[in-house]
Amino acid sequence: MTFTRLLRVAGAIFSLFFISTSTVQAGTLTSNEYQQYYHHNIEQGLMNDVQSIWQDSSGYYHIYYLADLNYKHDDDGTEWYHVKTKDFVHYEKLGVAIPKFQNKWEAVATGSVIKNTNKIFSDLPKKAIIAYFTSYTPTGQKQYVAYSIDNGVTYQPYSDGAIMSASSAKAHFRDPYVFFNKETKKITMYLAEDDKIGVYTSDDGKNFNYVGATVLNSGALNGKDLD
């Protein structure tokens, strides 16, 4: 290979790797500095925690994740975005499932979903999808519950306001993980609370009782245990 041809090949490789992919500075809404190209991504802003993955009757996996398209700009705060996929390579965007700053909640943070298959919510159909999530408010972290009857595309508030609230504006009381306990026939909820994971149960999905915790100190159980 002649030296001239070698330079041409080197130039082509340089163009492929350095010129054809324009880089946007980190910190802007459309930055692609940390972009990955093989799975679902968003066009701008912040993409954060996956909330839940569940499968529908047609074989699609539904995924909720936190996103803030206006990260560090006006109208800041995350909300739940929704996509579905069958192969975890190709994704169909279904938009915002749980929007921020609506229905008496603020920005929508981490949570989880369950199906109403066991009719724990007696006034909702079995096909309903129930979402629990934290919202950060001026008076503290609060838990909300909402439901969907259109296969998880849109959600309506199940309760008129928060179902659980932190003891103070600064207390950690967030990120509910919920599941239906087949043995007790109740919903169990785990909450991140400072140096413990609080454990709660509910007969109706709305009113929860504290039953104990996994702890890092002896005082966090408040006289209760899980045995």
C-alpha positions as CSV (number, residue, x, y, z in Angstrom):
1,M,0.0,0.0,0.0
2,T,1.4,3.4,-1.0
3,F,1.9,6.1,1.6
4,T,-0.8,8.2,-0.1
5,R,-3.3,5.4,0.1
6,L,-2.4,4.8,3.7
7,L,-3.2,8.4,4.5
8,R,-6.6,8.1,2.8
9,V,-7.5,5.0,4.8
10,A,-6.4,6.7,8.1
11,G,-8.4,9.7,7.2
12,A,-11.5,7.6,6.5
13,I,-11.2,5.9,9.9
14,F,-10.7,9.2,11.6
15,S,-13.9,10.6,10.0
16,L,-15.9,7.5,11.0
17,F,-15.0,7.6,14.6
18,F,-14.5,11.3,15.3
19,I,-16.3,13.4,12.7
20,S,-19.5,11.5,12.0
21,T,-20.7,11.6,15.6
22,S,-21.0,15.2,16.9
23,T,-20.7,15.6,20.6
24,V,-22.8,18.0,22.7
25,Q,-21.3,19.4,25.8
26,A,-22.3,17.7,29.1
27,G,-24.7,19.7,31.2
28,T,-27.0,20.7,28.3
29,L,-30.4,19.1,27.8
30,T,-29.3,17.3,24.6
31,S,-25.9,16.2,25.7
32,N,-24.8,12.8,24.3
33,E,-21.5,12.5,26.2
34,Y,-22.8,9.4,28.0
35,Q,-25.1,8.2,25.2
36,Q,-25.4,4.5,24.5
37,Y,-26.7,3.4,21.1
38,Y,-28.0,-0.2,21.5
39,H,-31.0,0.1,23.8
40,H,-33.7,2.6,24.6
41,N,-32.6,6.2,25.2
42,I,-34.2,9.6,25.5
43,E,-33.7,12.7,23.3
44,Q,-32.7,15.1,26.0
45,G,-32.5,15.7,29.8
46,L,-32.1,13.1,32.6
47,M,-33.0,9.4,32.3
48,N,-33.1,7.7,35.7
49,D,-34.3,4.7,37.8
50,V,-36.3,1.9,36.3
51,Q,-39.6,1.6,38.3
52,S,-41.1,-1.7,37.3
53,I,-41.2,-4.2,34.4
54,W,-44.3,-6.3,33.8
55,Q,-45.7,-8.4,31.0
56,D,-49.1,-8.1,29.3
57,S,-51.1,-10.9,27.7
58,S,-49.7,-10.2,24.2
59,G,-46.2,-10.8,25.3
60,Y,-45.0,-7.2,25.6
61,Y,-42.8,-6.2,28.5
62,H,-43.8,-2.8,29.9
63,I,-41.1,-0.6,31.5
64,Y,-41.5,2.5,33.5
65,Y,-38.5,4.8,34.2
66,L,-37.9,8.2,35.7
67,A,-37.1,11.0,33.2
68,D,-36.8,14.8,33.4
69,L,-36.6,16.4,30.0
70,N,-36.0,19.8,31.6
71,Y,-33.2,18.7,34.0
72,K,-31.7,21.6,35.9
73,H,-34.0,24.0,33.9
74,D,-37.5,25.4,34.4
75,D,-40.2,22.9,35.4
76,D,-37.6,20.6,36.8
77,G,-38.5,17.2,38.3
78,T,-39.0,13.6,37.2
79,E,-42.1,11.7,36.0
80,W,-42.8,8.2,34.9
81,Y,-42.2,7.4,31.2
82,H,-43.5,4.3,29.6
83,V,-42.1,2.0,26.8
84,K,-42.9,-1.5,25.8
85,T,-40.8,-4.2,24.1
86,K,-40.7,-7.9,23.2
87,D,-36.9,-8.3,22.7
88,F,-35.4,-5.5,24.9
89,V,-33.7,-4.1,21.8
90,H,-36.6,-2.5,19.9
91,Y,-38.9,-0.2,22.0
92,E,-42.2,1.5,21.4
93,K,-42.6,4.8,23.2
94,L,-45.9,5.2,25.0
95,G,-45.3,8.6,26.6
96,V,-45.7,9.9,30.1
97,A,-47.7,7.4,32.3
98,I,-47.6,9.4,35.6
99,P,-47.1,13.1,35.0
100,K,-45.4,15.5,37.5
101,F,-47.2,18.4,39.3
102,Q,-50.7,17.0,38.9
103,N,-53.3,15.4,41.2
104,K,-51.9,17.0,44.3
105,W,-48.5,15.5,43.9
106,E,-45.2,17.2,42.9
107,A,-42.4,15.6,41.0
108,V,-42.9,11.8,40.7
109,A,-40.1,9.7,42.1
110,T,-39.3,6.0,42.5
111,G,-42.0,3.4,43.2
112,S,-43.4,0.1,41.8
113,V,-46.5,-1.5,40.3
114,I,-48.7,-4.5,40.9
115,K,-51.6,-6.1,39.1
116,N,-55.0,-6.2,40.7
117,T,-55.3,-9.9,39.8
118,N,-56.2,-10.8,43.4
119,K,-58.8,-8.0,43.7
120,I,-57.1,-6.4,46.7
121,F,-58.6,-3.2,45.3
122,S,-62.2,-4.5,45.4
123,D,-63.6,-1.5,43.6
124,L,-61.3,-1.9,40.6
125,P,-61.3,-4.5,37.8
126,K,-58.8,-7.4,37.8
127,K,-57.1,-5.8,34.7
128,A,-56.2,-2.7,36.7
129,I,-52.5,-1.9,37.2
130,I,-51.7,-0.2,40.5
131,A,-48.8,2.2,40.9
132,Y,-47.2,3.3,44.2
133,F,-44.7,6.1,44.1
134,T,-43.0,8.8,46.2
135,S,-43.4,12.5,45.6
136,Y,-41.1,15.1,47.2
137,T,-43.2,17.9,48.7
138,P,-42.4,21.0,50.7
139,T,-43.7,19.3,53.8
140,G,-41.8,16.0,53.3
141,Q,-41.7,12.8,51.2
142,K,-45.1,11.3,50.6
143,Q,-46.5,8.1,49.1
144,Y,-49.2,8.1,46.5
145,V,-51.2,5.4,44.7
146,A,-52.7,5.6,41.3
147,Y,-54.4,3.1,38.9
148,S,-54.6,2.3,35.2
149,I,-57.3,0.5,33.4
150,D,-55.8,1.0,29.9
151,N,-53.0,-1.4,30.1
152,G,-50.7,1.0,32.0
153,V,-50.7,3.8,29.5
154,T,-52.4,6.4,31.8
155,Y,-53.0,6.6,35.5
156,Q,-55.6,8.2,37.7
157,P,-55.2,8.9,41.5
158,Y,-56.8,6.2,43.6
159,S,-56.9,8.4,46.7
160,D,-57.6,12.1,47.2
161,G,-54.1,12.9,48.3
162,A,-51.1,11.0,49.8
163,I,-51.8,7.7,51.6
164,M,-48.6,8.0,53.7
165,S,-46.4,10.9,54.8
166,A,-43.0,11.3,56.4
167,S,-42.8,12.3,60.0
168,S,-41.0,15.6,59.1
169,A,-39.9,17.6,56.1
170,K,-36.3,16.2,56.3
171,A,-37.1,12.5,57.1
172,H,-36.3,9.9,54.5
173,F,-39.5,8.0,53.6
174,R,-39.5,7.0,50.0
175,D,-39.2,4.5,47.2
176,P,-42.1,2.0,47.9
177,Y,-41.7,-1.5,46.7
178,V,-45.0,-3.4,46.9
179,F,-46.2,-7.0,46.3
180,F,-49.2,-9.1,47.1
181,N,-48.5,-11.7,49.8
182,K,-50.3,-14.8,49.0
183,E,-50.0,-16.2,52.5
184,T,-51.4,-13.2,54.4
185,K,-53.7,-12.0,51.5
186,K,-52.3,-8.5,52.1
187,I,-50.1,-6.0,50.3
188,T,-46.7,-5.7,51.7
189,M,-44.7,-2.5,51.2
190,Y,-41.0,-1.8,51.8
191,L,-40.0,1.9,52.3
192,A,-36.5,3.4,52.5
193,E,-36.3,5.2,55.9
194,D,-32.9,6.5,56.9
195,D,-31.0,3.5,58.4
196,K,-33.8,1.0,58.0
197,I,-36.2,-0.5,55.5
198,G,-39.7,0.0,57.0
199,V,-42.2,-2.9,56.4
200,Y,-45.9,-2.1,56.1
201,T,-49.0,-4.2,55.3
202,S,-52.5,-3.3,54.0
203,D,-55.8,-5.1,53.6
204,D,-57.2,-2.6,51.0
205,G,-54.1,-1.1,49.3
206,K,-54.7,2.3,50.8
207,N,-54.4,2.1,54.6
208,F,-51.0,0.7,55.7
209,N,-49.9,-0.5,59.2
210,Y,-46.2,-0.6,60.3
211,V,-45.2,-4.1,61.2
212,G,-41.4,-3.9,61.6
213,A,-38.2,-3.3,59.6
214,T,-34.9,-4.6,58.5
215,V,-32.6,-2.5,60.6
216,L,-29.1,-1.2,61.2
217,N,-29.7,-0.1,64.8
218,S,-31.7,-1.6,67.7
219,G,-34.0,1.3,68.1
220,A,-35.5,1.4,64.6
221,L,-38.0,-1.5,65.2
222,N,-39.9,0.6,67.6
223,G,-40.8,-2.4,69.8
224,K,-41.7,-4.6,66.9
225,D,-39.9,-7.3,64.9
226,L,-40.5,-9.6,61.9
227,D,-40.4,-13.0,63.6
